[in-house]
Amino acid sequence: MKVAIISKSDRKGGGASRVAEDLAIWLNEAGHYADHFIAMNCKEPESFQHNVYGKNLNLKICKKIHKISYKYGFPEIIPIEYFLNHNQFIDKYDVIHFHDLYTAISPLTLALTSRHKPTFFTIHDCSAFTGGCLYPMDCNKFISNCYQCPQLPIGENQTTIPDHTREIQVIKRWIANKFSIKYIFPSHWMLQEAQKVLDFKLEPILIPYGLDLKPFLNISRPEAKTRLGVPENRKVITLSAHVLHDPRKGVKYAISAIKSVCELSPFIIVVGICNDELRQALNGFDIRETGFISNQNDLALAYIASDLIMFCTLADNLPLTILEAMAASTPVVAFATGGVPEMIQNGRNSILVQTGDQLGLNQALRKALLSDNLHALGQQARKDVENNFSKKEFINKHLRLYQNISSVATQETKGVLAT
């Protein structure tokens, strides 16, 4: 089985691109042939990674065309990468699997690819069915038609780009309905949101994320605390997000909750990109700031050293942060947002609070810090990751899907030739 995985970036570009890179790595480890095509390098590329735009002049042209279309309110709508490079390599592969397209790859490239090869598209955020936003938040316009977008990006010179979100969403609806693309959803929640908008030509499927558990093995919490240089005799709370000051991540709720238990003197680990405003908000607490961690072993060490992880996202699909915390046998105090309740069972493997309920969050954090049950919650969380979100099952589900769709495509081609 030869597979081309396509995403906007490598693993340092965010969770969706990390899932794409991991899938390519794990397919290769399983004895298959997988290449990972990316639009933006955030690190030195691996041997199996290539640029989806091509090289030299092609790369420059693709970036220039996307920049121009963005300026006029049609970001990534022209499938320039398909005509300059993509259509020249897809014949090498049995299947083509797209991941995050937003800001990098035209959805029409997805449609054009599906005319030639079995094509898959994993949906990591809502941009696959909105006029462009990653998460609509409190806006429900996307269900009928996007227009007058409250999240419209700002272009050069702080000017608002033209609003063509309605037209962009129409194109995405048309692609899902008319082209043989197999949409894959990591969470029931995201699938349900998409079904409010899209009529799929092919029945969509659910494949939750998988996690490599090796980095989370063979180290105790006291040892992890010692190696990380945090006090063993104090409760350690970790705040984690790629960009902590992103309002969607709801870190302000977590900080307010931490302030409400200040007399319990928790030690705080901050994982991710942090600005001065958040540092000031945590003034008075003992803090260890790690910055963004891309190395899985280092991330595992921080999570294992934690007694609790707070994850107060206001909109999310199936956050890897929670899976990683659970793999570290570390309970999570989280808002019941998006796909989060599909990982956390309140009071069994972690703690859920209604999204935006600050008082409830404060109470849940205090109860957790004073509880003797944290260890049991963490142990159950680890078991649930092993049983429901394993690397092995993640790979097997993809291989079965690839093989099934490829077999159908082959039979259809033979039928056409026979007639």
Residue, then its C-alpha position, 0 to 999 in steps of 0.5 A: m500500500k502506497v499512501a500520500i499524506i498531505s497537510k499544511s505543515d509538519r508536526k511543529g505546525g499544530g496538532a492536525s499536522r502532527v497527526a498527519e506526520d505520525l500517520a506517515i511514520w507509523l505506516n512506514e513502520a508497519g511496512h507500507y510506503a508513505d510520503h508526507f507532503i507539506a506546504m510549510n516547513c517548521k523544522e528540517p524535513e524528514s526523508f519521507q517529507h516533501n513540499v506539496y507546492g514543488k520546488n524553486l519556481n513552482l513553490k514561489i508561484c503557488k505561494k504568490i497565487h495563494k497570497i493574491s487570492y487571500k487578498y481578494g477574499f478567496p483564500e486558497i481557492i485556486p488549486i494552483e498546487y494541483f496543476l503545478n506539482h500535485n498532479q505529477f506525483i499522485d500516480k505513484y500512490d494507491v491512495i491520497h489522504f488530506h489533512d488540514l488544508y486551511t491557509a495552505i491548500s485549495p479544497l478544489t485540489l481535493a476535488l481534482t485529486s478524487r477524480h484520479k485516485p481514492t481520496f480521503f480527508t480527515i477533518h481536524d477543525c470546522s474549516a472544512f465546512t465553514g466559510g473559513c473559520l476554524y471554529p464558529m464559536d457562538c456564530n450559527k450562520f454556518i448552518s444555513n449560509c456563512y456571511q458577514c463573518p465575525q472572524l474575518p481575517i485582517g489583511e495587509n496594512q490592517t485592512t479587512i479582506p473582502d467577505h466571500t465566506r458565503e461563496i467559499q462555503v458553497i464550494k465546500r458544500w459542492i465538493a462534499n456532495k459531488f466528489s468521491i471523497k471519504y471524509i474521516f472524523p476524529s470525534h462524533w461531535m465534529l461529525q455532527e457539526a459537519q452534518k448540519v452543513l454537508d451532504f456527503k457523496l460517500e458515507p463519512i466515517l469515525i476514526p479517533y486519534g491514536l497515541d504512541l504510548k512508549p514515551f509515557l512508560n517506565i517513569s514514576r511521578p516522583e522521579a518525573k518531578t525530580r528530573l523536571g526540578v519541581p517540588e515533590n511535596r506540592k501538587v503540580i498543575t499544568l496548563s498546556a496549549h500550543v498558544l496559551h493566549d489564544p482566547r479559544k483555549g480558555v486559559k483565563y478560566a484556568i488561571s482564575a480557578i488556580k487563583s481561587v485555590c492560592e492558599l493550597s500553594p500549587f506549583i504551576i507548569v506552563v507548557g506552550i507559547c506564553n505572553d507577558e499578560l498570562r505571566q502577570a496573571l500568574n504572578g505570585f505562584d511558583i511557575r516552571e515555564t517550558g515553552f512549546i514542546s514538540n519532543q514527545n518524550d519531553l512532553a511526557l515528562a512534563y505531564i507525568a510530573s503533573d498531579l493535574i492538567m487543566f484544559c479549559t478549551l472553549a471549542d475543540n475536536l478531540p484534543l491531543t493534550i487530553l489524550e497525552a495527559m491521560a496516557a501519563s496517568t494524569p487526571v484532567v480538569a476540563f470543560a465539556t467542550g466539543g469532543v472532550p466528553e468522548m475521552i473523559q468520563n466525569g468522575r471515572n477517569s478525569i473531571l468535566v465541568q460545563t463549558g464556561d462555568q467558572l464557579g464550577l471549575n473553581q470548585a472542581l479544582r479545589k475538590a481535586l487538589l484535596s482528593d485522595n482519588l487522583h491516583a485512581l482517576g489517573q490509572q483509569a485514564r491510562k487504561d482508557v487510552e490504551n483501550n480506545f486510542s491506541k496507535k495500533e488500532f488507529i493504523n489498522k482502521h486506516l489500512r482497512l479503510y484504504q483497502n476497502i475504498s481501493s478495492v471498490a475503486t478498482q472494481e468500478t474501473k473494471g466495470v467501466l472498461a468492460t462496458 
